[in-house]
Amino acid sequence: MLLSSALSWGKVLRTGCPQSQPHCASLLSAAPYSPAECCFDYVKGVLRLDYLLDFYPTGRECYFPAVV
C-alpha cells in the first residue's frame, strides 16, 4: 500500500490529518484555480488497518494519482 504526503496551498500535510480538526482546516483551503491537495512524494510501507481512520483519492487535476 502506498501512503503519501500532500501539498496544499504551499504547505506540507502529512497523511492522517483529519479535515475536521481546526489546525488542519486552514491548510486545506485552496485557491479557486488549483486543486485542494496533490501528492508530490510517496512513502512505501505497510499500514495497519487498526490505525486507518479515513482515506480518499487525490483529484484528477493532480499530476501524480494517490490515496491520502
Secondary structure, DSSP 4 states (H G I P E B T S, - for coil): -EEEEEEETTEEE-TT--TTSHHHHTTS---TTS-S-EEEEEEE----GGG-----BPPTTSSS--B-
